[in-house]
Amino acid sequence: MNRIVVDQTLRTRLQNLDARLEFCDEAGAVLGYFVPASERRRLLYEWARGQFNDDELAKARAQSGGFSLAEILAELPQS
């Protein structure tokens, strides 16, 4: 991913980057969107919570077994 460093002048023009922004070219065509990191995090957590209902979560928590970290690491190829 490319990184752009935003100086204070640009940050001011972009409304301090604390709200969603739509980037357009001179003709008005949408180029992309900006979502602040805090809102992106909130949206991701909201999406993740919606992937499982309470019954599914309770069932997963009640399951036992699996592998320890040591067992998993022992199975990984050595480099």
C-alpha positions as CSV (number, residue, x, y, z in Angstrom):
1,M,0.0,0.0,0.0
2,N,1.3,3.5,-0.8
3,R,1.5,6.0,2.0
4,I,0.8,9.7,1.7
5,V,2.1,12.0,4.5
6,V,-0.6,14.7,5.2
7,D,0.9,18.0,6.3
8,Q,-1.2,20.5,8.4
9,T,-2.3,22.5,5.4
10,L,-3.8,19.5,3.6
11,R,-5.2,18.2,6.9
12,T,-7.1,21.5,7.3
13,R,-8.4,21.3,3.8
14,L,-9.6,17.7,4.5
15,Q,-11.6,18.8,7.5
16,N,-9.0,17.5,9.9
17,L,-9.7,13.9,8.6
18,D,-12.2,13.3,11.4
19,A,-15.1,12.4,9.0
20,R,-15.7,10.3,6.0
21,L,-14.6,12.0,2.8
22,E,-15.3,11.4,-0.9
23,F,-12.5,12.2,-3.3
24,C,-13.5,13.3,-6.8
25,D,-11.7,14.6,-9.8
26,E,-12.4,18.0,-11.5
27,A,-15.3,16.5,-13.5
28,G,-16.9,15.1,-10.3
29,A,-16.1,11.5,-10.9
30,V,-15.5,9.6,-7.6
31,L,-11.9,8.5,-7.2
32,G,-12.3,6.9,-3.8
33,Y,-13.3,7.3,-0.2
34,F,-11.6,8.0,3.1
35,V,-12.8,6.6,6.4
36,P,-11.0,7.7,9.6
37,A,-9.1,4.9,11.4
38,S,-11.4,5.1,14.5
39,E,-14.5,4.7,12.4
40,R,-13.0,1.9,10.3
41,R,-12.2,0.0,13.4
42,R,-15.7,0.5,14.7
43,L,-17.2,-0.7,11.4
44,L,-14.9,-3.8,11.3
45,Y,-15.9,-4.8,14.9
46,E,-19.6,-4.2,14.0
47,W,-19.2,-6.4,11.0
48,A,-17.4,-9.2,12.9
49,R,-20.1,-9.2,15.7
50,G,-22.7,-9.7,13.0
51,Q,-21.0,-12.8,11.7
52,F,-22.1,-15.1,14.6
53,N,-25.2,-15.2,16.7
54,D,-25.1,-15.7,20.5
55,D,-25.8,-19.4,20.3
56,E,-22.9,-20.0,17.9
57,L,-20.6,-18.0,20.2
58,A,-21.7,-20.0,23.3
59,K,-21.2,-23.3,21.4
60,A,-17.7,-22.3,20.3
61,R,-16.8,-21.2,23.8
62,A,-18.0,-24.6,25.2
63,Q,-15.9,-26.7,22.9
64,S,-12.8,-28.2,24.3
65,G,-9.8,-29.7,22.6
66,G,-7.7,-28.3,19.9
67,F,-3.9,-27.9,19.9
68,S,-1.6,-26.0,22.1
69,L,0.7,-23.3,20.7
70,A,3.7,-25.5,21.3
71,E,2.0,-28.3,19.2
72,I,1.2,-25.9,16.4
73,L,4.7,-24.5,16.3
74,A,6.2,-28.0,16.3
75,E,4.3,-28.8,13.1
76,L,5.5,-25.7,11.3
77,P,8.4,-26.2,8.9
78,Q,11.7,-25.0,10.3
79,S,13.4,-22.2,8.2
